[in-house]
Amino acid sequence: MRVVIQRVSEASVSIDGETTRKIGVGLLLLAGFENDDVDADLDWMTGKIVRLRLFPDDAGVMNRSVLDIGGEVLAVSQFTLYASLKRGNRPSWSRAARGDVSAPLFARFVSKLSANLGKPVPTGVFGADMKIHLINDGPVTINVDSRAPE
């Protein structure tokens, strides 16, 4: 499982020109899945995300988590995080889980995030052509892979 985490002042998802989900200060998550991802990957990732200290304290040091600040989280499924560029210029998606595998993984990921945050986590629409609007705060963007935890 891979997640791109972006600290945002605000973020929203639009489908067919209509904004369907919107958050204020918090995290925008772009999440991709492999066929062999399991609940242990989801547990590790959700725990890491809600505890990451990406928000400034009173001294301006990134020392607070999204939990600490009462921030929001917007999650969007994104299979393109598993693009392989080993051959040529056209990406291969062979490592990305098919929709019948990734859709339930994404739903469980969001459910676990909501449980860890103690509030609902809005999402994009799985498989839809979405437009993501965000104001990246910092900017702060972090890539996390459950198979290569650092």
Residue pairs with C-beta under 8 A, 6 or more apart in sequence:
1 31
1 32
1 33
1 34
1 37
1 41
1 42
1 45
1 105
1 109
1 145
1 146
1 147
2 31
2 32
2 81
2 82
2 143
2 144
2 145
2 146
3 29
3 30
3 31
3 32
3 45
3 49
3 81
3 143
3 144
4 29
4 30
4 78
4 81
4 141
4 142
4 143
4 144
5 27
5 28
5 29
5 49
5 52
5 54
5 141
5 142
5 143
5 144
6 27
6 28
6 29
6 30
6 134
6 136
6 139
6 140
6 141
6 142
7 26
7 27
7 54
7 55
7 136
7 137
7 138
7 139
7 140
7 141
8 23
8 25
8 26
8 27
8 28
8 74
8 134
8 135
8 136
8 137
9 24
9 25
9 135
9 137
10 22
10 23
10 24
10 25
10 133
10 134
10 135
11 22
11 23
11 26
11 28
11 74
11 132
11 133
11 134
11 135
12 19
12 21
12 22
12 23
12 74
12 132
12 133
12 134
13 19
13 20
13 21
13 22
13 74
13 76
13 122
13 123
13 124
13 125
13 130
13 131
13 132
13 133
14 20
14 130
14 131
14 132
14 133
15 124
15 125
15 128
15 129
15 130
15 131
19 133
20 124
20 125
21 74
21 122
21 123
21 124
22 74
22 122
23 72
23 73
23 74
23 122
24 71
24 72
25 69
25 71
25 72
25 137
26 66
26 69
26 71
26 72
26 73
26 74
27 49
27 54
27 66
27 71
27 72
27 73
27 74
28 73
28 74
28 76
28 132
28 134
29 49
29 73
29 74
29 75
29 76
29 113
30 76
30 78
30 81
31 75
31 76
31 77
31 78
31 81
31 106
31 109
32 77
32 78
32 79
32 80
32 81
32 82
32 96
32 102
33 77
33 79
33 96
33 97
33 101
33 102
33 105
33 106
34 82
34 95
34 96
34 97
35 97
35 98
35 101
37 97
37 105
37 146
39 108
41 146
41 147
42 105
42 108
42 109
42 112
43 112
44 146
44 149
45 109
45 144
45 146
46 109
46 112
46 113
46 116
47 116
48 144
48 149
49 66
49 73
49 113
49 116
49 144
50 65
50 66
50 67
50 113
50 116
50 117
51 65
51 67
52 65
52 66
52 142
53 62
53 63
53 64
53 65
53 68
54 62
54 64
54 65
54 66
54 140
54 142
55 62
55 63
55 64
55 65
55 66
55 68
55 69
55 71
56 62
56 63
56 64
57 63
57 64
62 140
66 72
66 73
66 117
67 116
67 117
72 119
72 122
73 113
73 117
73 121
74 121
74 122
74 123
74 124
75 106
75 109
75 110
75 113
75 121
75 122
75 123
75 124
76 123
76 124
76 130
76 132
77 102
77 103
77 106
77 123
77 124
77 126
77 127
79 93
79 96
79 97
79 102
80 91
80 93
80 96
81 96
82 93
82 95
82 96
83 91
83 92
83 93
83 96
84 91
84 92
84 93
84 94
84 95
85 91
85 92
86 92
96 102
97 105
99 126
99 127
103 126
103 127
106 123
106 126
110 121
110 123
113 121
114 120
114 121
124 130
124 132
